[in-house]
Amino acid sequence: MRKKYVLIKRTANLAAANGVVRVLGFIHRIWMARLLGVEGLGLYQMVAPTVMSAMALVTSGLPVSASRRMAAARGRGQDAAPLRRAAMQVAVAGSGLVALGLLLGALPLARYWLHQPQLTLAILCYVPAIMFQGICSIENAWCYAHGDTRTPATVILCEQLSRMALLWGLMYALTPGTPAQKATVGILSTAGGEAVALGVMRARVKRTNPPARLAPPRGERRALVGEAAWPTGGRFLASILQSILATQVPRRLIASGLSELTALEAIGTYTGVVIPMLMLPMILCSAMGTVLIPELAAAQASGSRRAGPICARSLAIAAASAAASIALLIPLAAPACRLFGQVEAAALLRLSLPLLIPMSIHHMLGSLLQGLGCQRRSLGCVLIADCMEIATTIYFTGRLAMPTGGMMLGMAVGETLSSILQSIALYLALKKKPLPCRGIPAAALQ
């Protein structure tokens, strides 16, 4: 019983912090839509999936694997500090290589992938953030493995506040004129927020946690890389698929007869206004999933059978929160879109509200499968769903009355298919006998 209340308290703390951050992010999106303009926001949304693909290489598989292994070690009563040290070494090396690759490939990506050479500077501005995010993700994994949700909550709050301040300050200090320059300022403010987040995280972790006295166990770095390789590759491929979608949709809209400006405005409205508002109600799912990953890993390492009830309750809460959010957003769609200066997006937002149910369930299922050590199955399901989403979106873009109708239909197909496939994967995972986290040399940690 006490364990249940501890989980509720951690989830509530992280949900409250995420709620504040999402509200601030909502305000940040309003500022961005007004400061960058719809065309500038469209260019920002084109370059964002490309840099997120590089970010996926350092923030997807490794932090989750490190959190699971540290939580499993704590579940056995062992010191997890050497595991943190090994994970940090791998993160620094990996993020350095990715940052170097993005630095060398910025011009080819902008010219031949995005077909927007003026976005080269925007890509270059994000190169330092790769290092910042790679280090910060391991510190986050350490905090979650030890049940500390206050530190990550404080960090994401400071990051969001700094992004808002930097966006406002840079826009008025640099006074960019073209939409590409405005998109570059948006990327630069995001990179600055990552730098502030790393500084706050390192200060808090260094003050509360002494450095590891023992060297990492032999083979630990190799085991971490091996465990994180498949999730990282899968997430990277998923990011590449989303980047393909971001580059092909404008071409399809232009080929259907729309001007480039109208196409960018339509994409900016949907991805910069509608999608962020759909993500706003997923605060509870995000917080609960983050807390449950190390808890499920610890339960699995100790041989407990609490995983089944935890998964069932979590999915029920995710579905209920999505239904409540739909009922709340229906009357608030028009006022919320008016804040963005995009009143015409209210109808599109109402049409997209049913997507909240498969989105919430998909998000929760992914966290549960990661906590159970089934990252490969989860990523396989997501990749299949992403391929169907891209195929549906590209096929129907330009064929429907609404310019963004293909994107909305593709998202519905992808989220629903992903939820179905991950539900099957979770059922199969829970039917098996719980096994401890593999690959941790227990004798070396004692």
C-alpha positions as CSV (number, residue, x, y, z in Angstrom):
1,M,0.0,0.0,0.0
2,R,2.8,2.4,0.9
3,K,4.5,1.6,-2.4
4,K,1.3,2.6,-4.3
5,Y,1.1,5.9,-2.5
6,V,4.8,6.6,-3.3
7,L,4.1,6.0,-7.0
8,I,1.0,8.3,-6.8
9,K,3.1,11.0,-5.2
10,R,5.9,10.8,-7.7
11,T,3.4,10.8,-10.6
12,A,1.6,13.8,-9.1
13,N,4.8,15.7,-8.6
14,L,5.9,15.1,-12.2
15,A,2.4,15.7,-13.6
16,A,2.2,19.0,-11.8
17,A,5.6,20.1,-13.2
18,N,4.7,18.8,-16.7
19,G,1.4,20.7,-16.4
20,V,3.2,23.9,-15.7
21,V,5.7,23.2,-18.5
22,R,2.9,22.3,-21.0
23,V,1.1,25.5,-20.2
24,L,4.3,27.5,-20.6
25,G,4.9,25.6,-23.8
26,F,1.4,26.5,-25.0
27,I,2.2,30.2,-24.3
28,H,5.6,29.7,-26.0
29,R,3.8,28.3,-29.1
30,I,1.5,31.4,-29.2
31,W,4.6,33.6,-29.0
32,M,6.3,31.6,-31.7
33,A,3.3,31.7,-34.0
34,R,3.0,35.4,-33.6
35,L,6.7,36.3,-33.8
36,L,7.8,33.9,-36.5
37,G,4.6,34.1,-38.6
38,V,2.9,31.2,-40.2
39,E,5.5,30.8,-43.0
40,G,8.4,31.0,-40.5
41,L,6.7,28.5,-38.3
42,G,6.3,26.2,-41.2
43,L,10.0,26.3,-42.0
44,Y,10.7,25.7,-38.3
45,Q,8.5,22.6,-38.4
46,M,10.4,21.4,-41.5
47,V,13.9,21.6,-39.9
48,A,12.8,20.4,-36.5
49,P,12.3,16.7,-37.5
50,T,15.8,16.7,-39.1
51,V,17.6,17.8,-35.9
52,M,15.3,15.6,-33.8
53,S,16.6,12.6,-35.9
54,A,20.1,13.4,-34.7
55,M,18.8,13.9,-31.2
56,A,17.2,10.5,-31.2
57,L,20.6,8.9,-31.5
58,V,21.6,10.1,-28.0
59,T,18.3,10.4,-26.1
60,S,16.2,7.4,-27.1
61,G,17.7,4.0,-26.2
62,L,20.6,4.8,-23.9
63,P,18.8,6.7,-21.2
64,V,16.0,4.1,-20.9
65,S,18.5,1.3,-20.8
66,A,20.6,3.1,-18.2
67,S,17.5,3.9,-16.0
68,R,16.4,0.3,-16.1
69,R,19.8,-1.1,-15.2
70,M,20.3,1.4,-12.4
71,A,16.8,0.7,-11.0
72,A,17.4,-3.1,-11.2
73,A,20.7,-2.7,-9.4
74,R,19.0,-0.7,-6.6
75,G,16.3,-3.3,-6.5
76,R,19.1,-5.9,-5.6
77,G,20.6,-3.5,-3.0
78,Q,23.6,-2.7,-5.1
79,D,25.4,0.6,-5.8
80,A,24.2,2.1,-9.1
81,A,26.8,4.9,-9.2
82,P,29.3,2.8,-11.4
83,L,26.5,2.2,-13.9
84,R,25.9,5.9,-14.1
85,R,29.5,6.6,-14.7
86,A,29.6,4.0,-17.6
87,A,26.4,5.4,-19.1
88,M,27.8,9.0,-18.9
89,Q,31.0,7.9,-20.8
90,V,29.0,6.3,-23.5
91,A,26.7,9.3,-23.8
92,V,29.6,11.8,-24.1
93,A,31.3,9.8,-26.8
94,G,28.1,9.1,-28.7
95,S,26.8,12.6,-28.6
96,G,30.2,14.0,-29.7
97,L,30.2,11.8,-32.8
98,V,26.6,12.7,-33.6
99,A,27.3,16.5,-33.1
100,L,30.3,16.2,-35.5
101,G,28.2,14.4,-38.1
102,L,25.5,17.1,-37.9
103,L,28.1,19.8,-38.2
104,L,29.6,18.3,-41.3
105,G,26.3,17.4,-42.9
106,A,24.4,20.7,-42.2
107,L,24.8,22.1,-45.7
108,P,23.9,18.9,-47.6
109,L,20.9,18.3,-45.4
110,A,19.6,21.8,-46.0
111,R,20.3,21.7,-49.7
112,Y,19.4,18.2,-50.8
113,W,17.1,16.9,-48.0
114,L,15.0,20.0,-47.0
115,H,15.6,21.8,-50.4
116,Q,15.9,25.0,-48.3
117,P,19.6,26.0,-48.4
118,Q,18.8,29.0,-46.2
119,L,18.1,26.7,-43.3
120,T,21.8,25.6,-43.0
121,L,22.4,28.1,-40.2
122,A,19.4,26.8,-38.3
123,I,20.8,23.2,-38.4
124,L,24.2,24.5,-37.3
125,C,22.7,26.3,-34.3
126,Y,21.5,23.0,-32.9
127,V,24.8,21.2,-33.0
128,P,25.9,22.1,-29.4
129,A,22.5,21.1,-28.1
130,I,23.3,17.5,-29.1
131,M,26.0,17.3,-26.5
132,F,23.9,19.1,-23.9
133,Q,20.9,16.8,-24.3
134,G,23.0,13.6,-24.4
135,I,24.6,14.4,-21.0
136,C,21.3,15.6,-19.5
137,S,19.5,12.5,-20.5
138,I,21.8,10.3,-18.4
139,E,21.3,12.6,-15.4
140,N,17.6,12.3,-15.9
141,A,17.9,8.5,-16.0
142,W,19.9,8.6,-12.7
143,C,17.2,10.7,-11.0
144,Y,14.3,8.5,-12.2
145,A,16.1,5.3,-11.1
146,H,16.4,6.8,-7.6
147,G,12.8,8.0,-7.5
148,D,13.7,11.6,-7.7
149,T,11.2,13.4,-9.8
150,R,11.7,16.9,-8.4
151,T,15.1,17.4,-10.1
152,P,13.9,16.6,-13.7
153,A,10.8,18.6,-13.0
154,T,12.8,21.7,-12.0
155,V,15.1,21.2,-15.0
156,I,12.3,21.1,-17.6
157,L,10.7,24.1,-16.0
158,C,13.9,26.1,-16.2
159,E,14.4,24.9,-19.8
160,Q,11.0,26.1,-20.9
161,L,11.3,29.4,-19.2
162,S,14.7,30.0,-20.8
163,R,13.4,29.1,-24.3
164,M,10.6,31.6,-23.9
165,A,13.0,34.3,-22.7
166,L,15.5,33.6,-25.4
167,L,12.9,33.6,-28.2
168,W,11.6,36.9,-27.1
169,G,15.0,38.5,-26.5
170,L,16.6,37.2,-29.7
171,M,13.6,38.2,-31.9
172,Y,13.8,41.8,-30.7
173,A,17.6,41.9,-30.5
174,L,18.4,40.4,-33.9
175,T,15.2,41.6,-35.7
176,P,15.2,38.8,-38.4
177,G,13.5,39.7,-41.6
178,T,13.0,36.6,-43.7
179,P,11.0,33.5,-42.6
180,A,14.2,31.4,-42.7
181,Q,16.0,33.8,-40.4
182,K,13.0,33.7,-38.0
183,A,13.0,29.9,-38.1
184,T,16.8,30.0,-37.2
185,V,16.0,32.2,-34.2
186,G,13.4,29.6,-33.1
187,I,16.0,26.8,-33.3
188,L,18.6,28.9,-31.5
189,S,16.3,29.6,-28.6
190,T,15.6,25.8,-28.3
191,A,19.4,25.1,-28.2
192,G,19.8,27.8,-25.6
193,G,17.1,26.2,-23.5
194,E,19.0,22.9,-23.6
195,A,22.2,24.6,-22.4
196,V,20.3,26.1,-19.4
197,A,18.8,22.7,-18.6
198,L,22.2,21.0,-18.5
199,G,23.6,23.7,-16.2
200,V,20.7,23.3,-13.8
201,M,20.8,19.5,-13.9
202,R,24.5,19.3,-13.3
203,A,24.3,21.8,-10.4
204,R,21.5,19.8,-8.6
205,V,22.9,16.3,-9.2
206,K,26.4,17.3,-8.2
207,R,25.1,18.8,-4.9
208,T,23.0,15.9,-3.9
209,N,24.9,12.9,-5.2
210,P,28.6,12.2,-4.7
211,P,30.7,10.9,-7.6
212,A,31.2,7.2,-8.1
213,R,34.2,5.8,-6.2
214,L,34.2,2.5,-8.1
215,A,35.1,2.1,-11.7
216,P,32.3,0.7,-14.0
217,P,32.1,-3.0,-14.1
218,R,34.0,-4.7,-16.8
219,G,31.9,-5.0,-19.9
220,E,29.3,-2.6,-18.6
221,R,29.8,0.0,-21.4
222,R,29.6,-2.7,-24.0
223,A,26.5,-4.1,-22.4
224,L,24.9,-0.7,-22.4
225,V,25.6,-0.1,-26.0
226,G,24.3,-3.5,-26.9
227,E,21.1,-3.0,-25.0
228,A,20.5,0.5,-26.4
229,A,21.5,-0.3,-30.0
230,W,18.1,-1.6,-31.1
231,P,16.0,1.1,-29.4
232,T,18.3,3.8,-30.7
233,G,18.3,2.5,-34.2
234,G,14.5,2.1,-34.2
235,R,14.0,5.6,-32.8
236,F,16.4,7.0,-35.3
237,L,14.6,5.3,-38.2
238,A,11.3,6.6,-36.8
239,S,12.7,10.1,-36.8
240,I,13.9,9.7,-40.3
241,L,10.4,8.6,-41.4
242,Q,8.9,11.7,-39.7
243,S,11.6,13.9,-41.5
244,I,10.6,12.3,-44.8
245,L,7.0,13.2,-44.0
246,A,7.9,16.8,-43.2
247,T,9.7,17.2,-46.6
248,Q,7.2,15.4,-48.8
249,V,4.0,17.0,-47.6
250,P,4.9,20.5,-48.8
251,R,5.8,19.0,-52.2
252,R,2.5,17.2,-52.5
253,L,0.6,20.3,-51.6
254,I,2.4,22.4,-54.1
255,A,1.9,19.7,-56.8
256,S,-1.8,19.8,-56.1
257,G,-1.9,23.5,-57.1
258,L,-1.2,25.4,-53.9
259,S,1.4,28.1,-53.8
260,E,4.5,27.5,-51.6
261,L,3.3,30.2,-49.2
262,T,-0.1,28.6,-48.8
263,A,1.4,25.1,-48.3
264,L,3.8,26.3,-45.6
265,E,0.9,28.2,-43.9
266,A,-1.2,25.0,-43.9
267,I,1.6,22.9,-42.4
268,G,2.4,25.6,-39.9
269,T,-1.2,25.8,-38.7
270,Y,-1.5,22.0,-38.3
271,T,1.9,21.2,-36.8
272,G,2.4,24.5,-34.9
273,V,-1.2,25.0,-33.6
274,V,-3.3,21.9,-33.7
275,I,-0.7,19.3,-32.7
276,P,0.7,21.2,-29.7
277,M,-2.9,21.6,-28.4
278,L,-3.4,17.8,-28.8
279,M,-0.3,17.2,-26.8
280,L,-1.3,19.5,-24.0
281,P,-3.8,17.1,-22.4
282,M,-1.2,14.2,-22.3
283,I,0.5,15.5,-19.2
284,L,-0.7,12.7,-16.9
285,C,0.2,10.0,-19.4
286,S,3.7,11.4,-19.9
287,A,4.3,11.7,-16.1
288,M,3.0,8.3,-15.3
289,G,4.9,6.6,-18.0
290,T,8.2,8.2,-16.9
291,V,7.7,7.1,-13.3
292,L,6.6,3.6,-14.2
293,I,9.6,2.7,-16.4
294,P,12.1,2.2,-13.5
295,E,9.4,0.8,-11.2
296,L,8.5,-2.0,-13.7
297,A,12.2,-2.7,-14.1
298,A,12.7,-3.0,-10.4
299,A,9.7,-5.2,-10.1
300,Q,11.0,-7.4,-12.9
301,A,14.4,-7.6,-11.3
302,S,13.0,-8.7,-7.9
303,G,10.7,-11.3,-9.5
304,S,7.5,-9.5,-8.4
305,R,4.2,-10.0,-10.2
306,R,2.9,-6.5,-9.7
307,A,3.5,-5.7,-13.4
308,G,0.1,-6.9,-14.7
309,P,-2.0,-4.8,-12.3
310,I,0.2,-1.8,-12.8
311,C,-0.2,-2.0,-16.6
312,A,-4.0,-2.5,-16.4
313,R,-4.6,0.5,-14.1
314,S,-2.2,2.7,-16.1
315,L,-4.0,2.0,-19.4
316,A,-7.4,2.7,-17.8
317,I,-6.2,6.0,-16.4
318,A,-4.8,7.0,-19.9
319,A,-8.1,6.2,-21.6
320,A,-10.1,8.1,-19.0
321,S,-7.9,11.2,-19.1
322,A,-8.1,11.3,-22.9
323,A,-11.9,11.1,-22.8
324,A,-12.1,13.9,-20.2
325,S,-9.7,16.0,-22.3
326,I,-11.9,15.7,-25.4
327,A,-15.0,16.8,-23.4
328,L,-13.1,19.8,-22.1
329,L,-11.5,20.9,-25.4
330,I,-14.6,20.8,-27.5
331,P,-16.0,24.1,-26.1
332,L,-12.5,25.6,-25.7
333,A,-11.2,25.0,-29.3
334,A,-12.2,28.4,-30.7
335,P,-10.9,30.5,-27.8
336,A,-7.6,28.5,-27.7
337,C,-7.1,29.0,-31.5
338,R,-7.9,32.7,-31.1
339,L,-4.9,33.0,-28.8
340,F,-2.7,31.8,-31.7
341,G,-4.3,34.2,-34.1
342,Q,-5.6,31.2,-36.1
343,V,-9.3,31.2,-35.5
344,E,-9.8,29.1,-38.7
345,A,-7.9,26.2,-37.0
346,A,-10.7,25.6,-34.5
347,A,-12.7,23.4,-36.9
348,L,-9.6,21.3,-37.7
349,L,-8.8,21.0,-34.0
350,R,-12.3,19.7,-33.2
351,L,-12.0,17.1,-36.0
352,S,-8.6,16.0,-34.5
353,L,-9.8,15.6,-30.9
354,P,-10.8,11.9,-31.2
355,L,-7.1,11.2,-31.9
356,L,-6.4,11.9,-28.2
357,I,-7.6,8.4,-27.2
358,P,-5.2,6.3,-29.4
359,M,-2.4,8.9,-28.8
360,S,-2.7,8.5,-25.0
361,I,-2.9,4.7,-25.1
362,H,0.0,4.5,-27.6
363,H,2.1,6.7,-25.3
364,M,1.3,4.7,-22.2
365,L,1.9,1.3,-24.0
366,G,5.3,2.5,-25.1
367,S,6.4,3.4,-21.6
368,L,5.1,0.1,-20.2
369,L,6.9,-2.0,-22.8
370,Q,10.1,-0.1,-22.2
371,G,9.8,-0.7,-18.4
372,L,9.3,-4.4,-19.1
373,G,12.5,-4.5,-21.3
374,C,10.5,-5.0,-24.5
375,Q,12.0,-2.0,-26.4
376,R,12.5,-4.0,-29.6
377,R,8.8,-5.1,-29.7
378,S,7.6,-1.6,-29.0
379,L,9.8,0.0,-31.7
380,G,8.8,-2.7,-34.2
381,C,5.2,-1.8,-33.6
382,V,5.9,1.9,-33.9
383,L,7.9,1.6,-37.1
384,I,5.2,-0.4,-38.8
385,A,2.6,2.2,-37.7
386,D,4.8,5.0,-38.8
387,C,5.2,3.5,-42.3
388,M,1.5,3.2,-42.6
389,E,1.0,6.8,-41.4
390,I,3.5,8.1,-43.9
391,A,2.0,6.1,-46.8
392,T,-1.5,7.3,-45.9
393,T,-0.5,10.9,-45.5
394,I,1.5,11.1,-48.7
395,Y,-1.3,9.4,-50.7
396,F,-4.2,11.5,-49.4
397,T,-2.3,14.9,-49.2
398,G,-3.6,17.1,-52.0
399,R,-6.5,14.7,-52.7
400,L,-8.9,15.9,-50.0
401,A,-10.7,19.2,-49.7
402,M,-8.7,20.3,-46.6
403,P,-4.9,20.8,-47.3
404,T,-4.1,19.1,-44.0
405,G,-6.7,16.3,-44.3
406,G,-4.1,13.8,-45.4
407,M,-1.9,14.6,-42.4
408,M,-4.9,14.1,-40.0
409,L,-6.0,10.9,-41.6
410,G,-2.5,9.5,-41.6
411,M,-2.0,10.4,-38.0
412,A,-5.3,8.6,-37.1
413,V,-4.2,5.4,-39.0
414,G,-0.7,5.5,-37.4
415,E,-1.8,6.0,-33.8
416,T,-4.6,3.5,-34.0
417,L,-2.4,0.8,-35.6
418,S,0.4,1.4,-33.1
419,S,-2.0,1.1,-30.2
420,I,-3.3,-2.2,-31.5
421,L,0.1,-3.7,-32.2
422,Q,1.6,-2.5,-28.9
423,S,-1.4,-3.9,-26.9
424,I,-0.7,-7.3,-28.4
425,A,3.0,-7.0,-27.6
426,L,2.2,-6.0,-24.0
427,Y,-0.2,-9.0,-23.6
428,L,2.5,-11.4,-24.8
429,A,5.1,-9.8,-22.5
430,L,2.9,-10.1,-19.4
431,K,2.1,-13.8,-20.2
432,K,5.8,-14.7,-19.9
433,K,7.5,-15.4,-16.5
434,P,9.2,-12.3,-15.1
435,L,12.9,-12.3,-15.7
436,P,15.6,-10.1,-14.1
437,C,17.3,-7.4,-16.1
438,R,19.9,-9.1,-18.2
439,G,23.5,-8.2,-18.6
440,I,24.2,-6.7,-15.1
441,P,27.3,-8.4,-13.5
442,A,25.9,-8.6,-10.0
443,A,29.2,-9.8,-8.5
444,A,31.1,-6.7,-9.8
445,L,28.6,-4.4,-8.2
446,Q,28.6,-5.8,-4.7
